Amino acid sequence: MKVIGVNIDRETEKWQRLIKNKNLDNWIHVYDPERKSDFRAKYDVYGTPSVYLLDEKKIIRGKKLDHQNMLTVIEILEGKVSSKN
């Protein structure tokens, strides 16, 4: 599993401290200070935090999840629980 963090704020020093203080070095971190990317429109990201779950083919399997329902979606996708529960 890979975690990608996208900084949409302009406070890079605060962001870099957070990465260091929370030991998030194993995440993939991206930053678009010039706002050249259209990820907001493509992924409907207009507020933070926004959590998306993508599979290995980069297909969105869960959108705007929180920490509790993200685990449930993962378990459903892995066949550990029924989606009818």
Secondary structure, 3 states (H helix, E strand, C coil): CCCEEEECCCCHHHHHHHHHHCCCCCCEEEECCCCCCCHHHHHCCCCCCCCEEECCCCCEEEECCCHHHHHHHHHHHCCCCCCCC
